[in-house]
């Protein structure tokens, strides 16, 4: 049996949620809870707040699956957007930057906060994408890109040829760049 395409899976899971199928929520949670929790934790820097945001996001998806529009993007990007919005709202409330409808009322530091939030969201997306790569690519990228090692050092640590490490590093970075470009293109 062929694996359904992401768009097809997204529509199927949405239909199952709309029918009240609890197993669909479980599948969705298994698939996306690391993304939701990781993104919320990066923005809020609090495990407890990230856990609460995770519960809130999945409760919203359960209660309003019809809010997802497949024409506007993937289920993953929709859930990521829900998470980002909730986390930013919470961050604004807790830092006294609640939006009262007038942009001029926000302190000048809010621009810096927005940049920090965007950077945290991007870092969380990168981390999520890297964790979804095949093991060989992931371990090479982790050592080189995140661990600061050269491909030669990574090859020695992994016990593989330098050319293989270099190839894995390039391929992993290409896949990462493609995934990020696809998300930003939506």
ABEGO torsion letter per residue (X at the ends): XBBBBAAAAAAAAAAAAAAGBAAAAAAAAAAAAAAAAAAAAAAAGBAAAAAAAAAAAAAAAAABAAABBAAAEBAAAAAAAAAAAAAAAAAAAAAGABBAGBAAABBAAAAAAAAAAAAAAAAAAAAAAAAABBAAAAAAAAAAAAAGBBAAAAAAAAGBBAAAAAAAAAAAAAAAAAAAAAAAAX
